[in-house]
Amino acid sequence: MAKSASEGKTIKVTLVRSAIGYPKPQKATVRALGLRRLNQTVEHKDTPALRGMLAKVVHLIRIEE
């Protein structure tokens, strides 16, 4: 059976730079993404809300679709 439209794509997010020295909201965004340590990778469903979070901390992360 084919993938349903509700499944959507997943995005892998890897923390490649420390959030130390960056504003509190950026640190909070990194934590909200589920990233706790350097080079940790997490997978999330591709949603507009997630894309907004990634845009705020794009300088700290690597994104793979």
C-alpha positions as CSV (number, residue, x, y, z in Angstrom):
1,M,0.0,0.0,0.0
2,A,1.3,3.5,-0.8
3,K,2.2,6.1,1.8
4,S,-0.8,8.1,2.9
5,A,-0.6,11.9,2.4
6,S,-0.9,12.5,6.1
7,E,2.5,10.8,6.7
8,G,4.5,13.5,4.9
9,K,8.3,13.8,4.9
10,T,10.6,13.6,7.8
11,I,13.5,16.0,8.4
12,K,16.8,15.0,10.2
13,V,18.2,17.8,12.3
14,T,21.7,17.7,13.7
15,L,23.2,20.2,16.2
16,V,26.6,21.2,14.8
17,R,27.4,24.4,16.8
18,S,26.9,25.0,20.5
19,A,24.1,27.4,21.6
20,I,26.4,28.8,24.3
21,G,26.7,32.6,23.8
22,Y,23.4,32.9,21.9
23,P,20.2,34.5,23.1
24,K,17.9,32.5,25.4
25,P,15.1,32.2,22.8
26,Q,17.6,30.4,20.5
27,K,18.7,28.1,23.2
28,A,15.1,27.3,24.0
29,T,14.4,26.5,20.3
30,V,17.3,24.1,20.2
31,R,16.0,22.3,23.3
32,A,12.5,22.3,21.9
33,L,13.8,20.5,18.8
34,G,15.0,17.8,21.2
35,L,18.7,18.6,20.7
36,R,20.8,18.3,23.9
37,R,24.4,17.7,22.8
38,L,26.6,18.4,19.8
39,N,26.3,16.1,16.8
40,Q,23.0,14.7,18.1
41,T,20.5,14.0,15.4
42,V,16.7,13.9,15.7
43,E,14.0,13.3,13.2
44,H,10.8,15.4,12.9
45,K,7.8,15.5,10.6
46,D,8.0,18.4,8.1
47,T,5.5,21.0,9.2
48,P,5.3,24.8,8.8
49,A,5.9,25.2,12.6
50,L,9.0,23.1,12.4
51,R,10.3,25.0,9.4
52,G,9.9,28.3,11.4
53,M,11.9,26.8,14.3
54,L,14.6,25.7,12.0
55,A,14.8,29.1,10.4
56,K,15.5,30.7,13.8
57,V,18.6,28.5,14.5
58,V,19.8,27.6,11.0
59,H,23.3,28.8,12.0
60,L,23.6,26.1,14.7
61,I,22.1,23.1,12.9
62,R,22.5,20.9,9.8
63,I,19.2,19.9,8.0
64,E,18.8,16.8,5.9
65,E,15.5,16.1,4.1
